[in-house]
Amino acid sequence: MGPIHVIEELVPPMIEARRGGHLVNVSSAAGIIGMPWHAASSASRFGLRGVSEVLRFDLRRHRIGVSLVCPGGVGTPLTQAVRIAGIDKESPAFRKAQAGFHRRAVTPEKAAEAIIRGVHRNKYWVYTSNDIRMVHLLQRYFPPGYALAMHGMNVGANKVLPDVARATRKEAV
């Protein structure tokens, strides 16, 4: 609800001021695609996507633009602190997946540049990396290829992540 509360506080004064402006909502790749093991995150991110799309059209008459930022991997310290129940962060499979993430991740500065560029161009979809742009295009224009890519992503994730039900049962015992 964080973004909703911010919108509720900031947008009415923007409308009253009659000076236009720009609203930037930061979602994630999980707001575009159904990423493996991200069900709860995807639900909230897809919700923010819906709110942003509605506001994009509702606020146009007030000269207020709306951008939906969908970052892919961004190399921040948060990625080192992630903990998933039942995951051995020292396992070779996890380490390999984490290294792959860091190879593809953009710097926070590159992500910020992409956001600023998107706002200046009044873009609705703002991507911080080309991988997310490409998978979104695949999803929109070639659904069979998207389904194949998502299947591959899921298979890869399941090699790294254990059976959560089994891990949960072990922790309960």
Disulfide bonds with the S-S distance in Angstrom:
none
